[in-house]
Amino acid sequence: MARKVRNSALESRSARLKLQVRRKPYPGSSLARGVSLLYRRNRKTGAWIVKASDGHGAYWTKRIADADDFADANGKDVLTFFQAQDAAKQLARGDGDGLSAAPITVHEALNDYKRDLEARSANPYNADSPRVHLTAALLAKPVQLLTTSELRRWRDGLLGQIKPATINRLARCLCAALEQARQHDERIQNRQSWEVGLASLPDAQEARNVILTDQEARDFVARAYALDDKLGLLTETLAVTGARPSQAVRLRVGDLDAHPVRPKLSMPKSGKGGGRNRAKKKHERYSVPITTALATKLKEAAKGRAADAPLLVQSDGTQWGDNPGQRYHRQIDKVVIAIGRDPAEVTTYALRHSSIVRALLLNVPIRLVASLHNTSVAMIERTYSKYITEHSDEISRRALLQYEPSVGDNIVALAS
């Protein structure tokens, strides 16, 4: 039987009612290392509060239940002093019913989420990115103690530092980590805190779909080759196929069909929209035509290598990894500057956007464009309609009625 801690000032109803009403809790009994029971004397019913160490030099507190100052204890929301001790230890340390030893913190929730992403062959960056912007206090706080107001303050505090669309992405990643923690710990009952506090900022979907002219795209590839042959080969593959960088770097030697007339690649699908079947989806392939010039370069790069070896590698022979942008972004910035564009606006994704718009303007059926770029018709219509209109001026003008009255035409006034 667990040892009960005695405290003459708190363990009896009559003793507690002699205490002065005040906001600050009365220090209670130390129940274990880093765990204490406190009591707040209110005008009406008092409250039991647990205070526990977060393991990082700070403490968290949480109200457990009402004290039995006026009502009899029921073992649930009204507790005696000794019942409150048991509840405090259970909350702080767990009781062996599958709960974690202590309430999971935001820091730990992100760690767990990262492990889950890795297990599902998803991008662990989604768990790392929010951590960079979270404060030390928020990272150390138990998930079950998060409030709507503090999460909203954190979200709004990022305004002016990063773009609203980026804030929304960070918030979605953090929400996913917190929701996973809730699903694994029944003590977490404050789901509304992040659903409301981290709600998406309105009008933040400012698409950065920069469209390059064909000559700019050629210059982009040429500048990349000038910096590094392997970067150039990756860039040309992106420009020709319109694939996402994360897809292209997963190409294998066996995915290349270097047909002399109709070469193609078996492009790995993106994990987007894959849910918990993301790993299975990323193993699927779809056929993408490529130019004979690119096929020749890829065939040369693949010479003497096994069919399951990466097709596109870095100059030192290592793989680009799950986040290739982290490895080439400085070089791509130089490329973008060299072609006279702003690296804050233009990234390698501009090659994908340009590929989609180019196909649409050349009257490739939208269903086929969607399939070749591993996306949906709805996504293309929603994302690229504006750019299609802006870049289709020359084609649209061919359909305009050209009216030029002949010299000497009789002009007859219409009756009013």
MARKEGU-972007 format. One line per 8 residues: number of its first residue (from 1); for each residue x, y, z of C-alpha. Coordinates in Angstrom, 1 decimal. Last residue first. Example, Ala and Ser with C-alpha at 12.3 -4.5 7.8 and 13.67 -1.06 7.14 Angstrom:
// MARKEGU-972007
2 = 13.7,-1.1,7.1  12.3,-4.5,7.8 $
// end
This chain:
// MARKEGU-972007
416 = -33.0,55.9,-83.9  -32.7,54.6,-87.4  -29.3,53.3,-88.2  -26.8,55.5,-90.1  -25.4,54.0,-93.2  -21.7,53.8,-93.8  -20.8,53.1,-97.3  -17.4,51.5,-97.6 $
408 = -15.0,53.6,-99.6  -11.8,52.2,-98.0  -12.6,48.8,-96.4  -13.5,48.7,-92.7  -10.9,46.9,-90.5  -12.2,44.2,-88.2  -9.9,41.5,-86.8  -12.1,39.2,-84.6 $
400 = -9.9,37.9,-81.8  -9.1,34.2,-81.8  -5.4,34.5,-82.5  -5.2,37.0,-79.7  -5.9,34.2,-77.2  -2.7,32.4,-78.2  -0.5,35.5,-77.7  -2.2,36.4,-74.4 $
392 = -1.9,32.9,-72.9  0.6,33.7,-70.2  -1.6,35.8,-67.9  -4.7,33.6,-68.4  -2.7,30.4,-67.8  -1.2,32.0,-64.7  -4.5,32.7,-63.1  -5.9,29.3,-63.9 $
384 = -2.8,27.6,-62.5  -3.6,26.7,-58.9  -7.3,25.9,-58.8  -7.5,24.4,-62.2  -4.3,22.4,-61.7  -5.4,21.2,-58.3  -8.8,20.1,-59.6  -7.2,18.2,-62.5 $
376 = -5.1,16.3,-60.0  -1.4,15.9,-59.5  1.4,13.5,-60.5  2.8,15.8,-63.2  2.2,13.5,-66.2  -1.2,12.6,-64.8  -2.3,16.2,-64.3  -1.1,17.2,-67.8 $
368 = -3.0,14.2,-69.3  -6.2,15.3,-67.6  -5.6,18.9,-68.7  -5.4,17.8,-72.3  -2.1,19.1,-73.9  -3.2,22.3,-75.7  0.3,23.8,-76.0  -0.7,26.4,-73.4 $
360 = -1.5,23.6,-71.0  1.9,21.9,-71.5  3.8,25.1,-71.0  1.8,25.9,-67.8  2.6,22.5,-66.3  6.3,22.7,-67.2  6.6,26.3,-65.9  5.2,25.2,-62.6 $
352 = 7.6,22.4,-62.4  10.6,24.5,-63.3  9.5,27.2,-60.8  9.7,24.5,-58.2  13.5,24.8,-58.5  13.2,28.1,-56.6  12.3,31.6,-57.7  10.8,34.2,-55.3 $
344 = 13.4,34.9,-52.7  16.0,33.8,-55.2  15.1,36.9,-57.2  15.6,36.6,-61.0  18.4,37.8,-63.4  19.5,34.5,-64.8  22.6,34.6,-62.6  20.6,35.4,-59.5 $
336 = 18.6,32.2,-60.0  21.7,30.1,-60.5  23.4,31.6,-57.4  20.3,30.8,-55.3  20.3,27.3,-56.8  23.8,26.8,-55.5  22.7,27.9,-52.0  19.6,25.7,-52.1 $
328 = 21.5,22.5,-53.2  21.8,20.4,-50.1  18.7,21.6,-48.1  16.7,21.5,-51.2  17.4,17.7,-51.5  15.2,17.0,-48.5  14.7,13.2,-48.6  18.3,12.6,-49.6 $
320 = 20.4,13.8,-52.5  22.3,10.5,-52.6  26.1,10.4,-52.3  28.4,10.1,-55.3  30.6,13.1,-54.4  29.0,15.2,-57.3  25.5,14.5,-55.9  23.4,11.6,-57.2 $
312 = 20.7,11.1,-59.8  20.0,7.5,-60.9  20.1,6.0,-57.4  21.2,2.3,-57.6  18.5,-0.4,-58.0  19.5,-1.2,-61.5  23.2,-1.5,-60.6  25.7,0.9,-61.9 $
304 = 28.2,0.5,-64.8  26.8,3.4,-66.9  24.0,5.3,-65.0  25.5,8.8,-65.7  25.9,7.9,-69.4  22.3,6.7,-69.6  21.2,9.9,-67.9  23.0,12.1,-70.4 $
296 = 21.6,10.2,-73.4  18.1,10.2,-72.0  18.4,14.0,-71.5  19.2,14.5,-75.2  16.6,12.0,-76.3  14.0,14.2,-74.5  11.8,12.7,-71.7  8.4,11.1,-71.6 $
288 = 7.0,10.3,-68.1  5.6,6.9,-67.1  4.1,6.5,-63.6  5.6,4.6,-60.6  4.4,3.3,-57.3  6.8,3.0,-54.4  5.8,6.3,-52.9  2.2,5.1,-52.6 $
280 = 3.2,2.2,-50.4  5.1,4.4,-48.0  2.3,7.0,-47.9  -0.3,4.4,-46.9  -0.9,6.3,-43.6  -2.3,9.2,-45.5  -1.2,9.1,-49.1  -2.4,12.6,-50.0 $
272 = 1.1,13.6,-51.1  3.5,10.7,-51.0  4.8,11.6,-54.5  5.0,9.0,-57.2  8.2,7.6,-58.4  8.9,8.4,-62.1  9.3,5.6,-64.6  11.3,7.6,-67.0 $
264 = 11.0,7.8,-70.8  12.8,7.6,-74.1  10.7,7.5,-77.3  13.2,7.6,-80.3  16.4,5.9,-79.1  14.7,4.2,-76.1  16.6,5.1,-73.0  14.1,3.6,-70.5 $
256 = 15.3,4.8,-67.2  13.6,3.6,-64.0  16.2,0.8,-63.6  18.9,3.4,-62.7  16.7,4.4,-59.8  14.7,7.6,-59.4  14.2,8.8,-55.8  15.9,12.1,-56.4 $
248 = 13.3,12.9,-59.0  10.4,12.5,-56.6  11.6,14.9,-53.9  12.6,17.4,-56.5  8.9,17.5,-57.7  8.5,16.4,-61.3  8.1,18.8,-64.3  9.7,16.2,-66.5 $
240 = 12.0,18.3,-68.7  12.8,21.0,-66.1  13.2,18.6,-63.2  15.5,16.3,-65.3  17.5,19.3,-66.4  17.9,20.4,-62.8  19.1,17.0,-61.7  21.6,16.8,-64.5 $
232 = 22.8,20.3,-63.8  23.3,19.5,-60.1  25.4,16.5,-61.2  27.5,18.6,-63.6  28.1,21.4,-61.0  28.2,25.2,-61.3  28.2,25.5,-65.1  25.5,22.7,-65.3 $
224 = 23.3,24.8,-63.0  23.8,27.9,-65.2  22.7,25.9,-68.3  19.6,24.5,-66.5  18.4,28.0,-65.5  19.3,29.4,-68.9  17.1,26.8,-70.5  14.3,27.7,-68.1 $
216 = 14.7,31.4,-68.8  14.5,30.7,-72.5  11.3,28.7,-72.1  9.8,31.6,-70.0  9.7,31.0,-66.3  6.5,30.8,-64.3  6.6,31.5,-60.6  4.0,29.6,-58.7 $
208 = 4.6,31.1,-55.3  0.9,30.7,-54.4  -0.3,33.1,-51.8  -2.4,30.8,-49.7  -2.5,33.1,-46.7  -5.9,34.6,-47.2  -7.0,33.7,-43.7  -4.6,32.4,-41.1 $
200 = -5.1,28.7,-40.4  -6.4,27.8,-36.9  -3.6,27.2,-34.4  -5.4,28.5,-31.3  -8.7,27.0,-32.3  -7.7,23.4,-33.2  -4.7,23.7,-30.9  -6.7,24.4,-27.7 $
192 = -9.7,22.5,-28.9  -7.9,19.2,-28.4  -7.7,19.9,-24.6  -8.5,16.4,-23.3  -5.0,14.9,-23.0  -5.4,12.3,-20.2  -6.3,9.7,-22.7  -2.7,9.5,-24.0 $
184 = -1.9,8.0,-27.3  -4.5,9.8,-29.4  -3.7,13.0,-27.7  0.0,12.7,-28.6  -1.0,12.1,-32.3  -3.1,15.3,-32.2  -0.2,17.3,-30.8  2.1,16.2,-33.5 $
176 = -0.5,16.8,-36.3  -1.3,20.2,-34.8  2.4,21.1,-34.9  2.7,20.2,-38.6  -0.5,22.2,-39.4  0.8,25.2,-37.5  4.1,25.1,-39.3  2.3,25.0,-42.7 $
168 = 0.0,27.9,-41.6  3.0,30.0,-40.6  4.6,29.3,-44.0  1.5,30.5,-45.8  1.5,33.6,-43.5  5.1,34.4,-44.6  7.8,34.6,-42.0  8.9,37.2,-39.5 $
160 = 6.1,39.8,-40.0  3.6,37.4,-38.4  5.4,34.8,-36.2  3.9,36.3,-33.1  0.5,35.5,-34.4  1.2,31.8,-34.1  2.8,32.0,-30.7  0.0,34.3,-29.4 $
152 = -2.6,31.8,-30.8  -0.9,28.9,-29.0  -0.9,30.9,-25.8  -4.5,31.8,-26.1  -5.8,28.4,-26.9  -4.2,26.8,-23.9  -1.6,24.0,-23.6  -1.8,22.1,-20.4 $
144 = -2.5,18.7,-21.8  0.5,19.0,-24.2  2.9,19.3,-21.2  5.1,22.5,-21.5  8.8,22.2,-22.3  8.5,23.1,-25.9  6.2,26.0,-25.1  8.7,27.5,-22.6 $
136 = 11.7,27.0,-24.9  9.9,29.0,-27.6  8.8,27.4,-30.8  10.2,28.6,-34.1  12.8,26.0,-34.8  10.6,23.2,-33.3  8.0,23.8,-36.0  10.3,22.6,-38.8 $
128 = 11.5,19.4,-37.1  8.3,17.4,-37.2  7.5,18.2,-40.9  11.2,17.7,-41.7  10.6,14.0,-40.9  9.2,13.6,-44.4  7.2,10.4,-44.7  8.5,6.9,-45.0 $
120 = 5.7,5.7,-42.6  8.3,4.7,-39.9  10.1,8.0,-40.4  6.9,10.0,-40.0  6.1,8.1,-36.8  9.6,8.8,-35.4  9.1,12.5,-36.2  5.7,12.5,-34.4 $
112 = 7.3,11.0,-31.3  10.0,13.6,-31.2  7.4,16.4,-31.8  5.3,15.0,-28.9  8.4,14.9,-26.8  9.1,18.6,-27.3  5.4,19.5,-26.8  5.6,17.7,-23.4 $
104 = 4.1,14.3,-22.6  2.6,14.0,-19.1  4.8,11.7,-17.1  5.5,8.0,-17.0  3.4,7.5,-20.2  0.0,6.0,-19.9  -0.4,2.3,-20.5  -2.4,1.6,-17.4 $
96 = 0.7,1.6,-15.2  -0.4,4.5,-12.9  1.2,7.5,-14.6  3.9,9.7,-13.1  2.5,13.2,-12.9  -1.2,12.5,-13.3  -1.1,9.3,-11.2  0.9,11.0,-8.5 $
88 = -1.6,13.9,-8.3  -4.6,11.6,-8.3  -3.1,9.5,-5.4  -2.4,12.6,-3.4  -5.8,14.1,-4.1  -7.4,10.9,-2.6  -5.4,11.6,0.5  -6.6,15.2,0.8 $
80 = -10.1,14.3,0.0  -11.4,14.6,-3.5  -14.4,16.1,-5.4  -14.3,15.7,-9.2  -13.8,11.9,-9.1  -13.5,10.0,-5.9  -16.9,11.2,-4.6  -15.8,13.4,-1.7 $
72 = -18.5,14.9,0.4  -19.3,18.5,-0.3  -18.2,21.6,1.7  -14.4,21.6,1.8  -14.1,18.3,0.0  -11.4,19.7,-2.3  -12.3,20.3,-6.0  -10.3,18.4,-8.6 $
64 = -6.8,18.1,-10.2  -5.8,21.6,-11.2  -2.6,21.6,-13.1  0.9,22.9,-12.5  4.1,22.7,-14.5  7.7,23.1,-13.3  11.0,24.0,-14.9  14.5,22.6,-14.9 $
56 = 14.2,20.4,-17.9  12.6,17.3,-16.4  9.1,18.8,-16.5  9.0,19.0,-12.7  5.5,18.6,-11.1  3.0,20.7,-9.3  -0.4,19.1,-8.7  -3.3,21.3,-7.7 $
48 = -6.3,20.5,-5.3  -9.0,23.1,-5.3  -11.0,25.0,-2.6  -14.8,25.3,-2.7  -16.2,28.7,-2.0  -14.2,31.8,-1.3  -11.2,29.9,-2.6  -8.2,28.4,-0.8 $
40 = -5.8,26.8,-3.4  -4.1,23.6,-2.2  -0.9,22.2,-3.5  0.3,18.6,-4.0  4.0,18.1,-4.9  5.9,16.1,-7.5  9.6,16.6,-8.4  10.8,13.7,-6.3 $
32 = 7.8,12.2,-4.7  4.7,13.3,-2.8  6.0,16.6,-1.4  3.2,18.0,0.6  1.4,21.3,0.2  2.4,24.8,-0.4  -0.7,27.0,-0.3  -1.9,28.1,-3.7 $
24 = -1.7,31.8,-4.7  -5.1,33.3,-5.3  -6.0,33.9,-1.7  -8.6,33.0,0.9  -7.0,32.7,4.3  -6.7,29.3,5.9  -9.2,28.3,8.6  -11.3,26.4,6.1 $
16 = -8.3,24.1,5.4  -8.1,22.9,9.1  -11.8,22.2,9.3  -11.7,20.1,6.1  -8.8,17.9,7.3  -5.6,17.0,5.4  -4.5,20.5,4.7  -2.9,22.2,7.7 $
8 = -2.1,18.9,9.5  -0.1,17.6,6.5  0.5,13.8,6.4  1.9,11.9,3.4  0.3,8.6,2.7  2.6,5.6,1.9  1.4,3.4,-1.0  0.0,0.0,0.0 $
// end
